[in-house]
Amino acid sequence: MGKNAQTRKRGEDEALAVARSIRVSPRKLNLVAGLIRGKSASAALAELTFSKRRIAGTVKKVLQAAIANAENNHQLDVDRLEVAEAWVGRAFAMRRWQARGRGKSASISKPFSHLTVVVRERKESA
């Protein structure tokens, strides 16, 4: 008994890592994800290490997880990895209220995001 084996949705030369419910707005997270799209894995890690944005540390952890998945689970060469895709999705938003003057209130939205990073092994350049 048990489930049938699932077919692999990614290519044989790809690996991914996902971080869910990151406490930052998708708009801000997408700015950092845009820094690493299309770069080699080592260049992307260096870019995130020296970025001044607060969320860059979390994005770096997700990229390192994708690299580790590629190395350990799919036996890909770490030196030839590049960031093929990095996309951001909206999660939920916590709604809060703040008291204002004259008995009124204002709403505060605290958004969360999802981040997916896909690394791919570069083909041999002849």
N, C-alpha and C positions, 0 to 999 in steps of 0.2 A: 504494500500500500504506500501511499504518499503521493506527492505531487510529481508531475512530469518535469523533466529538466527544461528550463527556460532557454530559449535561444538568445545568443548575445546580441544586444541591440547596437553596440558600438563595433567599430572595426577592430581587427586583430592588432592593429598598431596604435590603439587609443586606450586611455584610462581616464577616469574622472573622479572627482571628489565633490561633495555637496555639503554646504553648511546651511542649516535651516534656522529661521528665527533669529537673525542677527539684529541687534538693537541699533539700527541706523536706517535712515530713509533710503528707498531705492535710488533716488536721484543722486544722492551723495555717494552711495556705494558704486553706482555705475561709472562715476568719474574715475574711481580708483581701478575698477575692472578694465576700463578703457586704456589705462596705462600699460597693461601687460598683454593685451590681445595681440597675437601675431609675433610676439618676441620669443626668443629662445628661453628655456626654463631658467638658466643661470642669469641671463640679463634681466628677466622679470623679477627674480629673487633680489637682485641687487637694486632694482628700481624700487621695490617695496620696502627694502631695508632702510633706505635713505629718504623715503617719502615722509612729509610732515603731517599727513592726514592721520587722524586717530585710528581710523578703521583699517589702515594699511597693514597693521600687525595681524588682524584677523584674516585678511585676504592672503597674507603670506603663509599663514598656517594651513589654509585650504589648498594653496598651491603646493606646499610641501607634502600634504596628504595625497594629492593627485600624483606627485612624483614618486612617492613611496608605493602607491598602488601600482603604478606602471612597472616599478622595479620588482616588487615582491610578488604581485599577483599575475602579471602578464609578461614578465621577463623581458622588458624593453630596455634598451641602452639609455642610461640617464644622460649621457653627454650629447645625445642627438634629439632630446625632447624639446618640443616647442609648445607654446600655449596656443592650441588650435581655436578654442572657444572659451569665452568667459561671459556668462550672462547672469542678469539679476532679475529677480521676480519679487512682486509684492507679497508679503505675508499678511499679517493682520495689523491693526492699529489699536492700541489701548486708548480708550477715551477717558479723559480726566476733566475735572472742573476746577476753575480757580475763581475765588471770590473777588468781585470787583466792587467799585464804589456804589453807594446808594442801593444796596441790596441786590445788585445784579450779579451775573456770573458769566464767565467766558469759557469756552471749551478749549481743551488742550489735546492734541492728537500726538501720540507717541508711536510712530510707525516702526515696523519690523520688515526685514527683507530676507530673501533666500539668495544664495550665491552658488553657482555651478561652474566648475573649472574643468575643462577637458584638455589633456595634453596628448600630443601625437608625436610619434617618432618620425623624424625627417627621412625622406628617401635618400639613398646614396646619390650624390651628384657625380656624374661621370666626367 
